[in-house]
Amino acid sequence: MLHYALTVRVDPDKTFISGRNRVRFTMLADDTRIRLDLYANLAVDKVLMGHTPLVVERELNAVFISFPETLRKGRTYEIDFH
């Protein structure tokens, strides 16, 4: 990961956070899927690349994101977690 940009709202009374995390990353190999570690108690409502919704799968403390096209080795991309 190259960069995280968090835009969050915190509600301590409800022990709740909401917002967006923009993640910038560079691919290490050509692939159509990436894995990000994210604690299971943090819900993901949607992940977007630009305006395109991406397929998200959860496995315990990991999130797998599938892309409609192959991401290329050495290129940098950005996605938004909501």
N, C-alpha and C positions, 0 to 999 in steps of 0.2 A: 504494500500500500504506500502510495506517495503522500496522500493527504486526506484528512477528514475535516469536513466543515459542518459543525453542529448548529442547528437552529432548534432550540428546545423551549418548552414551557414546562415548568415544574410546579406541581401541586402537592406540597408536603402534607397537607391535611389528609389527602386521599392516597398518599404515597404513590403518586402517578406522574409519569413524564410523557410528553408527546412532542412530536416535531419531525424534523428531517435531518438525515445525515447524508451529506454528499461525500461520496468516496471516489477518489481518483487513484487509479492503479495502472501499472504497466504489465502486460502479459509476458510471461516467461516462456510460453509455448503456445502454438495455435490451439485453440479449443473453443467449444461452444458453451462451457460451463465453468463457473468458479465457485470456490468455497470460502466463506467468511465465518469466523468464530463469533458467536453471539449467544450469550446466556439464554437458556430456554425460557426464563421468566420475562424476557423482553420480546413483545409481540411485534411482528412485521405485518402491517396492513397492505403495503404494496411496495414494489421496487420498480423504478422507471429508468429508462435510458432515453434522455430527452423526454418526449411525450409517449414513448412506447412502453407499455407495461411488460414486465418480464415474468417468467415462471419462477416461482419460489418454492423450494421444498425444505422442510425443517427436519433435522435429525439431531435430537438432544440439543447440545450446545453449538450446533453448526447450522448454517444456512447455505443451501446450494442454489445458485442462480443460473438459469439457462437463458441463452441468447438466441434470437432467431437466425443469426448469421455467425460464422466463425470469427472470433476475435484473433487478431494476428500478433504473433510474437514481436516484442519490441515496441508495439504501439501503446499509447496511453488512452484510457477510457475513463468516463465518469458515469456513475449511477447514483440515484437518489433513493434512499430508504425512507419510508414513511411509517 
